Every structure is written in C-alpha cells, then in structure tokens.
Amino acid sequence: MRALAGFWVMSWLYLVVAILFEVVGTSAMKMSEGMTRLGPAAVVVVCYGIAFLLLAKALRSMEVGIAYAIWSATGTAAIAAIGVFVFGESLTVMKVVGILLIVAGVISLHMASGPA
C-alpha cells in the first residue's frame, strides 16, 4: 500500500513540475517574438519537451481527463497572471470570470471522478 501511495505522490509531483515547465515554455514563447529569437525559442523547445515527458509519466497513474484539466487550468491561470504582471497585458472582469469557470470545471471533473 505504501508503494502505491508513493507512486501516487510522484505522479502528482510529475504533473506539478510538468505544469511549471509548460508555463516557463509558454512565457519564453511570448519572448521569442514569433520564434525568431534563438534563445527564447530554444527554451520553448526544451521546456515543452520536458513538460510532455513529465506529463506522460504522471499519466501512468492518473486519469487523462483529470490530469489534462489540471494541466490546462493551472497553466491558463498562471499564464494569465504572468501576462498581466510581467508582460503588462490587460486584466478584465471577463478574463477573471473565464479563468474562474475553467477552475470550476476542473473541480467538477475531479469530483465526478470519485476517490483517487
């Protein structure tokens, strides 16, 4: 039982780190100016490669719908915040409502899947 719990914890850790790499990669994509700047473009490729590798590892013991919902909602919220605070993008009520709806969708998917 303990080995299963450790495997489950590692899957969540893989997912969290995958999300971090995806967020860094997406931020670098913004800085790459359409993939025309070599440094940021290389960061995009490396970060996305690592992110998908870690996501694949997480999916060994997680439902794909739940893992991908968490991946996309967390990434969306993080990138929206980075857009506002780092890149000076606008924050509107509709953007906030949209992000909250995405988070609500992830929560409902998780609740519908039952106990882990």
N, C-alpha and C positions, 0 to 999 in steps of 0.2 A: 504494500500500500504506500509506503514511504517513497519508493522509487517512482510510482505513478504521480505522487504529489510533486516530486522534484521535476519530473518531465513536464507537468502542467505549468509549474512556475517558470521553467526555462522557455516554454512556448510563449508565455506572456512577455518574458524578457526579450525574446527574439522579436516579437511584434512591436514592442515599445521602441527598441533600438532601430528596427526597420523604419518605423514612422519618423524617427529623428533623422535618419539618413535621407528619407524621401523629402522631408522639409528642407534640409540643407541643400539637396539637389535642386529642388524647385526654386529656392532663393537664388542659387547660383545661375539657374536658367534665366531668371529676370536680369541678373547682372551680365549675362553673356551677350546681351544685345542681339538676340536672334541667332545665337550660337556662332557669332562672328568673332568673339574674343576667346582665344585659345584656353587661357587659364580657367575662367569660369565654365567653359564648355567641357573641359576635362573633368572638373569637379562634378558636373551634372552626370556624365557617363559613369564615373566611379561610384558616386553616391547612389544612383539608381540601380547599378549592378549589385551593390551590397544590399540595398533595401529589398530588392526582389529575392535575393538569396535568403535573407533572413525571414522574409515573409513566407517563403516556401518551407523553411524549417518550422515556423510557427504553425503552418497548416497541417503538419503531421499529426497534431493532436487537437486542433481547433476546427470548428465548423467554418467553412469558407465564407458563408454569408455573414457570420458574426465578425470574423477576423477582418474581412474586407470593409464591412460597415464601420468598424472601429478605426481602421486604417484611413478610410476616406474622410470620416467626420473629424477625426483628430487632426489630420493633415489640412483639411479645409479650414478649420478654426485657427490653427497655428499660422497658416499662410495668410489668412485674412488679417490676423493681428500683426504679422511681420510686414504685410503690405502697408498697414496704417502707420505703424511705429518706426519702421526702417525706411520704407520707400515713399512715405508721405502720401499714400493713397487715401481716398475719402472713406469715411465710415458713416453709413446712413442707417436709418431705422430699418429699412428693408433688408440690408445686409445682415444686421443683427438678428432680425426675425428669421431670415433664411438659415442662418447658422444654428439658431435655437431649434428650428424644425428638423434640421439634419440630426442634431444631437438627440432630439426626442425620438426620431426614427430609429437610431441606433439602440436607444434604451428599450424601445418596444420590441425590436428584433431579439435583443438579449433576453428579455423577459419571456418572449414566446418560445425561445429555445429550451427553456426549462433549466434544471440544475446542471452544472458543468460536470 
